Amino acid sequence: MSTSNVAAASGSAEPSILAEKNEAGVLKTPLAAPISGSAVPEKPALTADQQSKYDWLLKQAKEWTEVQVQSAKEKSGPLTDSEKIWLTRECLLRYLRATKWHEKESEKRLLETLAWRREYGVEELTADHISPENATGKQIILGYDKQSRPCHYLNPGRQNTDVSPRQVQHLVFMLERVLELMPAQQETISLLINFKTSKNRSNTAPGIGQGREVLHILQTHYPERLGRAMIINVPFLVWGFFKLITPFIDPLTREKLKFNEDMTQYVPKEQLWMEYPGGELQFEYDHDVYWPALQKLCAEKRAEQVRRWEAGGRQIGEKEDYLKSHDAEGVSPPPGYTTEASTN
């Protein structure tokens, strides 16, 4: 999406939309921020060796002029503004950590993800296209955990569509939205998965093929993004599914999976949905209310990040904390850069 298109989607989200409740006081929209007691753990400073590898990778990224999509040549072309914004300092560091600080491997993987995002059409996925998949609220972004991670709820029992590519596109679309709602200083999300069955859905396990596709996308193109996955009501068939896909889950990810634990250890009860044990947040999914509110909130945050990116010099390697208004200044703009010059 071009910066002009993102900016056009801006506009302050009305408080009535972002905090709409029914007469019984039940929330129907996303929550805009964590509770005041949530705290992000302090990140360790980079070592001299890590800084050197980051500097090398940043230099390489600044020299990229085109994205080559081997499987769809027509999608190859110059690096776009939205791709430059995506290439933040923290993004480069996530790929370095994911490759155990192997700088050439991290460069290779970043280029592969840029190509995948174009081939898959990540930025072309629209709310209207995805809307039917979420009509029953089978994925919900709601609240934050105790470390200010946004909570992404997956509710397989609310499955309302047959297996199709759009089901996986739905997950990718929602991942992009949850990352847009990520507070400053935080880089990871909390997944909350409830395999509770419903009257219309007794088997809540995804197919093995679809499960492997989703795992590949998450581990390859969203590295270092999962903070914790909390999973409850796991039936026998789903346990079998997890056993089958476990060999495809990297060891670090497996350590983040928590089965049938007390979720209030990790999520404040005030922001934990009441459908999960210990939760006190009264929330009711109403697609006609929630869906437009989510899109409006995300559009507002996207537009503000674009505005700050342009004001900071349109830099590859910009700081996410600056883009998210936590830091007053970003990385130094290039020599001779002015905001006025960028609009000419």
N, C-alpha and C positions, 0 to 999 in steps of 0.2 A: 504493500500500500504506500503511495507517495505521501510525502509530508504534507502536501497541500490537502490531500483527501482526508488525512488524519485530522488536520487542523479543522477542516470543515465539519468533522463529526463532533467537534467540541460543543461547549455549552454547559453551563452549570447544571448539575443534576438537582432537581427540586427536592428539598428536604422531605416533602410529602411522598415522593416516589421512593426515596432511599430509606424511609422508616415507616412504611405503610403497615398498619395493623388493622385487623378487623375489630368489630365491636367488643369482642371478648379479649382484646389485647394480644392476639396472636400475630406474630411477625410474619410478613409475606415477602420480604425483600432481603437482599444481601446486607451484611453489616459492613460498614465502611472502615472500621479500625479495631485493633485489639483492645482489651480492657487495659486500664492503666497499670495493673500489676504485672503484665507480661513483659518479659525481658529477653533480648537476644544475647546469647553467650558471646563474649568477646572473642574476636578472631585473632589467632597468633600472627605476629608480624612475619613477613617473608624473610627467609634467610638470604644471605648474600648470593648463594648459588641459585635459589629460586628466583630472586630478582633479576639475575643475569639471564635466566632462561625466559622469563617473562619479557624482558626488554628485547630479546632476540625475536620472540614470537610477535610482539607488537610491531617491530620493524618490518617483518615479513607481511603482516596483515595490511600495513599502510601502503605496501607496494602492490597489493592486489588491485587489479583494475576490472577484471571480468570474472564471472562465475560460469564455469563450463559444466553443462549438464549432458553427460555422454549418452544417456538413455533417451534424451529428448532434446536434440540439438537446437530446435526452434526456441527453447527456453533459455539457451545460453545468452549472455549479454553483459553489459557493464554492471558493475556493483551499484546497487540502488541506495538511496538515502536510508530506507528502512533497514537494509542489510547492514549499513554502516552503524546505525544506531544499535542494532542487535549485537554488534561486535564491541561490547563494553570491556572495560578492564576486567570485571569479574567474570564475564563470559570466557575470555581467554584463559583466566586462571582456573576456571572449572574444567576446561579441556586439558590443561596441564596436569591438574590433580588426577583427572580420570585416566590419563596415560602415564601416571607415576612420574611426572615431570620429564617425559621424553619429548623434547620440543619439536622434533621433526614429525613424530607421530601425532602430536597435538595439532600441528599445522595441517596434516593430511586429513584428520578427522573433522576439523573445522570446515575445510573446503568441501568435504563430503556432505556435511550437514547443510551448508549453504546450497549445494546442488540438490539435496533431497528436499529442502523447503520449497524450492522452485518446482521440482518435478511433482511433488505431492500437492502443491498449490496451497500451502499453509495460509498465506496471506489472502488467498481468494475464497477461503471458506467463509460463508456469510451466515449471519444469524438466521435469516429466512430459510436457507438450505438445511441448516442443522435443527431448526425449531421442532419439526415432527419427532425427532429422536428424543427430545427432552420434554415432550408434552406431559408425561406422567411424573416428571421429577426424578428420573433415574440417575441423574448426576446433579449435585447441588454444591455450590460454593457458598459457604456460610460460616462466619466466625473465624476465630484464630486460636491456636493452642497457646500454651504457657510460654513458649519461646517466640511468639508472634508469627508463627507460620500460618498462612491461610489454610483453612480446612476444606478439603475437597471430598465430598461424600459420594460414594458409589453405591447405588441401591439396585442390584441385579434383579431383585424380586419385582421391580417396577418395569421390567423389560416390556416394551410395547411394539417392537418391530422385529421383522425377520432378519437373519444374518445377511449383511450387505456391506460394501465398502463404506457406506455412510456411517455405520456403527463405529468404525475405527476413526473416521473423520470427526465424529462427535467427540471422542475422547481427546483428540488433538486440539480441536477447537476450544474445549473447556480447559485444557492445560494452558493454552495461550492466555485465556481469560484469567485463570488463577494466578499466573505469573504477573499479569498486569496489576493485580490487586496486592501483590507482594509488598509488604512495608519495607522501608529503607532499612539497611543493615542485615536484612534476612535474605537468604537465597534459596531456601528449601520449603517444601510444602508438606502438609500432613494429609495422608490419605486415610479416610475412614470408610471401611467396606462392611456392609451389613448383608449377609447372604440369607437373611430371613426370607422364607418363601411367602407367596401370596396366593390368593384364590386362583389367579390367572397364570401363576408361574410357580411350578413345584420344583423344576430343575433350574437352579440359578448359576450353574457352572457354565462359563463360556466354552466354545469349542477349542480343541488343542491348537488347531491352525491359527485361529484368531488370537488365542492367548500368546502364542509364540510371536506373532506379528506385533502385538502391542508391546511385549517385552523388548523386542528388537528396537522399536521406535524409542521407547523410554530410555533404554540403556545406551543407545548409540547417539541419539539426537537430543536428549535432555539429560546429559550426564550431571551428576552431583546435584540433582534437583529434589530427590526424595529425602525428606528428613526422617519421616517415620510413617509406617503403614500399620493401622490398627484394624484388625479383622475380627468380626464376631459372627455367631450363629453359623458356623461352618458345618454343613451337612456332610454325610459320608461321601457322596459323589464329588463334592468340591475338594474334600481332603485328597481324594484320588487324583483330581485335576492338579492340585498343588504338587503332589508327589511326581507327577509326570513332567511338570515344567520346571521343577527345582534344578535339574542339571543345567538349565538355560539361564538361571538367575545367578548373577555374579555374587561372590561371597559377601562383599560389603553390603549389597542390597539385602541379602538374606538376614543379616544381623539387624536390619531395621524393621523387620516384620514382627508384629506383636499379635499373638492370637488369644482372643478371649480374656484379655487383661482388663483391669479397671481403667477405663478411659479417662476418668477424672484425675488420674496421675499425670496426664499429659495435656488435657484440655480443661480450662476453667469451666465449672459446671454452668456458669451463667452463659457461656457461649457454646455449650455442647447441646446439640439437638436432643429433645426429649425422647426421640425414638431410640436413642442409645442409652444404655444403663447409666444412671447417675446424672444424666443431662437435665437441665432446668430451662433450657431455651425453648419457649413455645413458638414453633414455626410450622406453618402450613404451606405446602407448595401449591400455588395458584399460578399456572403458566402465564396467564394473561397479565398478571401483575409482576411476577418475578422476572420473566424473560426480558421484557423491555427495560426494567430497572437495572438488571445486570449489564446489558449492552450500553446503556447510558453512562453508568458509572465507569465502565472500562474505557469508553470513548473519551470521557473527560480526562482520565488519567493518561491515556495515550497522547492526547493533544498537549497536555502540560509537559510531558517528557520531550516531545518534539520541540516545543517552544524553548525549553531549557537547553536542549542539544544544539539548536541553531544559535542561541545566545552565547553558548560556550565555545563556539568555533567549529561546530559540525565535525567533531573529532571521532575517529576510530580509537577505541581505548578509553572512551569517556567513563567516568565513575558513575555507577548506578546510584550511589547515595546522593550525588549531585542531581542526577536526572529526577530523582524522587524527592527533591527539595529538602533533604536532610543536611547536605553540605551547601554552604553559600557559594562556593567556587568549585569549578571542575578542573580538569587538567588544563594546562596553559594553552590558549588558542594559538594557532600558527602565526608567524610574523606577518604583520600587515593586515590581519583579519579584523573586520568590523562587522557588526550585525547589519549595518546599512549595506555594506558591500555584498553580503550574502543574498540580498533580495534583488540585486541588479541582474 
